[in-house]
């Protein structure tokens, strides 16, 4: 049923590919056991990795370190390019790792075995892509021979200037990969903070959405954005010494998507020039924004969102409206995930370009290809509960 294709079901019915299993508890220090778990995951040994995870997760004292290691393994598993590739790893491992740990934190690790079975075996399922992270490790070991950049989280505290942030976003869209990595290295050498760099790369991912016009290509914009969100959330909740290296993976993902889709030129100013909403009140803008998103009208949606944000009206009202609109779609959770990602980054953002995150939310919702019948549940609710009293 994906995107309208008629795919017949297999004749053998559902299959259990990975049976549940008992925890594996081995001797050694926590660091040694985490290392063994990491080796099993990176080598694609699904059963051993899952068993070792269950063994560590059963021990309350091991959970904080296990949580961090799982999130780390998720953010480093991203392929080098999506250009000319049919099979893709578009950052879903990082999303899955965060989902598992966030749910366990919310439900309680002792009650989360079903969550672990749903998410953990897949972390070691191939194909596994670590080449970009490996290249970042080699580079930082050369640039910072004393520690490989592992202390940059503590030593680098300077934010990028506004001009530096804008230049970096532009180059993420227009330059080649080597130029982007050289720029990152220069900023790290000059004491720029991981948070400031991560936030700026997130705006670069946002710019992918704001430059995309073809519905099918929104997938190449939303996945880097969601991936960068999971990486930045890990930055905010972890003291892991490998964070500077992940900046290079983030930048590569964004830059590769920009070059693959040829998103070299901005389009927003030209699009919104054809609309005039100066007579609309903030509430009228929000009402029309909901309608434009549901009509999948990319340009009108973007223009309405831009008019509301430039009016200076309440951002919470805007987010509430867009969140409800996102929940009117069904079947494809990307619609809700991108809304969550953009709002979370907006609330934690440090650059002067944070409103771009809210603008991208609406554009993505209106632009991304929808599945057949994606609004059937909402339409039925409106018909039978709201309009049939």
N, C-alpha and C positions, 0 to 999 in steps of 0.2 A: 504493500500500500504506500510505500515511501514515495512522496512527490508525484502520485498518480500512476506509478508503474504497477502493472499487474504481475505480481510474483507469486506463482502457485506454492502452496505449503509443501514441505517435504513429506514423502510417503511414510517415513519412519516415525513421525510424531516427535514429541519433546524428548530431549536427551539431556541427561545429567553429565556434563563434561568433567566436573570436578566434585568428587564426593567430599562431604564434610569429614573432618578427621579430629583426632585427639591432639592436644597441645604437645609440642616437643620441648622438653626442658633439658638443657645441656649444662654441664659444669662450666665454670669460668666467671670472670668478672662481668658486670653489666656491659662495659665497653666491648669486651671480647664477644659476648653473645650478640650485641647489636651488630658487630662487624660480620659475624656469621650470617645473620639475617640479611644484611646488605648484600653479601656475596651471593646468597641463594636467590635474592630478587634480581640482581643485575645479571646473573647467569641464566635466568629463565627457569629455575627449578621451582615450579609452582607449588608442589606439595610440601617441599621442605620449607620454603619461604612462609607459606601459610601456617604450617605447624609451629615454626619458630616464633612467628608473630603471636599466635595464640598463647604460647608458653610465656612470652614476655608480658603480654597483656593481662595475664592472670595475676601478675604481681603488681600491687598498687605502687610500690616504690619505683618500678621500672617504667611506668606509664608516661611521665613527662618526657623522658629521653626517647622513648619509643614513638611518641607522638611527633616529636621534632624530626626524628630520623625518617619516619614515613612521609612527612610533608616534604622533606629534602629529596627523597627518592622520587616523589611525584614531579617536582619542579625541574629536575635534571633530565627527565625522560621526554625529550621533544626532538623531532627529527630536524635535519639541517635545512631542508627546503621542501616546500609544497609544490614547487614548479615541476611539471612533468611527472607527477606522482599520482598513482591511483589509490594505493593503500597509504593512509595518512595517520599519523599520531598528532592530533591537533591540540595537545595540551590536556586531554581528558584524564590522563593519569594524575595530574596535579589536582584537578577538580575532584576526582574520586578519593584521593588521599585526604583532602580537606573534608569532604562529606563524611567519610568514615570517622575521622577524629572529632569533628564538630558534633556529630550525632552521638558518639560515645560520651563526650563531655556533657551533653544535654540529658541523655537517657540514663547514663551511668555505665561505666565500663563493665561492671559485673552483670549488667542486663543487656549487653549489646552483641551477644554472639551472632544473632541473625544479621546485624549490620556488618560484622566482620566477614561472615560467609558470603554476603552479597557483594562486598567490595574488595576484600583483600586478595583472593586468589588472582584476580585480574592484574594486580600490580606487577606480577612477574610474567604475565603472558606476553609473548612476542608478537610482532617485532618490537624490540627495545632499541631506543635511540639515545645514545649518550655521547655521540661524537662532538657535538657543539660544546657540551659541558667539558669534555676532555680537552678541546682546543683552548677553552677559557682557562682551564687549570694550567696548561703549558705556558700560555701567555703571561698569566699573573706570576707564575714561578720565575719567569725571566725578568719581568718588570720589577717585582718586589722579591729579590732573591733571599732576603732575610727571613721572610715568613710566608711567601706566596700570596700576600694580600689578606691573610687570615685575621689580621688585627685592624683592618680598615673600618670596621663598624665602630670601633672605639676611638680611633684616631681622627677620622674624617668627620667634621662637624659643620662645614660651611655649606650653605644652600647655594644653588645656582642663582645667578642674577636673572632678571626677567629676560634680558637679551640672550643670555646663554641658554635659557630654557626654550625660547622661541627658535633659536638657531638649531638646537638639537632636534626639535620636532620637525623642522623643515628638512634637515638632513636625513632623518629617519625615513621620510617620504621620497627624497630625491637622490640621495647618495648611494654608493655601493657599500657592501658589507665591511670591507676593510676600512673605509673612511669612518664608519660608525664606530667600529671597535677602537680605532685610533683616538677618536674623540672621547670615548668612555675612559680610555687609559689616561689621557691628558687630564681629564677632570678628577680622576682618582688620585693622580700624582699631585694635583693642586689642592687636595684636601676636601673635595666636594663630598657631601654625605651620601650614603646609600639611599636614605629616604628621599632626598631631593632628586637624585638620579632616577630612582624607581618611579616617583610621581611623574616626572617628565616623560619617561618612556610610556607610562600609562596614557598620557595625553597624546603621544604618538599613536598608540593603539586606538584611541578615540578618533584621531584624525583619519584613520583607515575607514571608519564608519562614515565620517562626514564627507569623504571623497568618493564613496561607493555610490553608483547610480543603478547598477544592474542587479536585480533581486537575487539571482543565483550567486553573485559574488559576495553577498553579505556574510556568507559563511566564512570567507577568508578574512573578514574584518572582526567578526564577533569572537572567533576562537582565540586570536592573539589577545583581544581585550580581556576575555575571561581568564586566560592563562596568566596575564600580567596581574590581574586582581588576586589570584590565588598566591602568586609569588609575593606581591606586596603585603598581603595579609600575613604570610609567613614571616616577612621582614618585621612586621609590627608585633608579632607574638613570639619571636624567637631571638636567641642570641647566637645562633649558629655561625661559626666563623667562615662558612663558605658562601655567605650572602653576596659578596662582591662579585663572585664568579657567575652567579645566577643573573646578574645584571646583563651580562653579555648574551646569555641565552634569550632573555627577554628582548633585548635590542635586535638580535638576529631574527627572531620570530616576526616582530613588527616590520622590520626592514625587508625581509624576504616576502612578506605578504604584499607590501607596497610595490615592490618590483615585479612580483608575479602578476599582479592585477593592473600594473602600469598606472598607479595612482599618484602621478607626478604633479598634478595641478589641482588646486582647490576649486570647488564648485559652488559652495554655499552662497557667496555674495551674489553670484549671477542668478541662482535659483530664486532667492528671496526678493530680488529686485522687482519681480513681477507681481508682488502682493502688497497690499496696503491694509493693515489692520489697526490703523491709528485711532479709529473711532470705537474700537472694541474695549469693553471693560475687561479686567483680569478674569472674571468668572466666565464671560462670554468667550474669551480666548481658550479657556480650559474646556468648555463644552465643545467648541469646534475642534479642538485638538483631539479629543476622544473620538469624535466622528471621523476626522481625517485619518487617524491611525486605523480605525476599523475598516475604512474604505481603501486602505493600503495606498494612500496618496502620499508618496514620499516627499514631493516638493512642498505641497501645502502643509503637511505635518511639520516639516522643518521650519517653514516660514512662521507658522503659528507658535511653535515652541520658541523660536528666536525672538518673536515679538513679545511674548510673555516674559522671558528672561531679561530682555533689555528694558522692560517697563519697571523692573525692580520689585515686582510683586512677590508675595510670600513664596519661598521655595518649598516649604512643607506642603502647601496646598498643591503645588505643581507635582511633587513627588507622589502625593496621595492619589491624585487623578491618574497619573501615568501607571502607577502600580495596579490600580483597579482595572484599567484598560488592558494591561498585560495579562491579567488573570481571566479576561474574557476569551482568551485563546486557549485551546486544549491540545493535547497530543504531543506537542513539541515543547519541552521545558526550556529550550533556549530563549523563548519569549520572556519567561519569568527570570531566568538566570541573568540575562544581560541587564535587566532592570535592577536586580539585586546588586550586581557587580558595579554598575555605574553609580548607584546611590551610595554604596559602601565607600567607594573611592572618593566621591564628592565629600562625604562627611569626614574623611581622614586626609584630605588633600592639602598640599602646601604651596602649590604654584598659583600664580594670578590667573590661570586659565581654567579654573575648576568648573565654571559654568558650561564649558564645552562638554563635560561629562553628562550633564543633564540634557543638553541638546542632542547628543548622540543617542541617548536612551530612546527618545521618541522616533528618531529617524530609523533606528534599527528595527523597532517594532513595526513600523509601517513598511519597511523595505524588505525584510526577510521573507523568503518564499513560504507561504502557508500551505499546510496539508489540506486535502479535501475534507470539508465538514468541520474545520477547526473551531467554528463558533456555534456548532449545533447545540451544545449543552447550555450555553448562555442564552441562545435564542429560545430554547425550550423553557428555561427558567423565566424569561421575560414574558413569554406567552401564557404560561400556565399559572404563574405565581403573581406576576406584577400587573398583567393586563387582563386577567380573568378573575375578577373578584365577584 
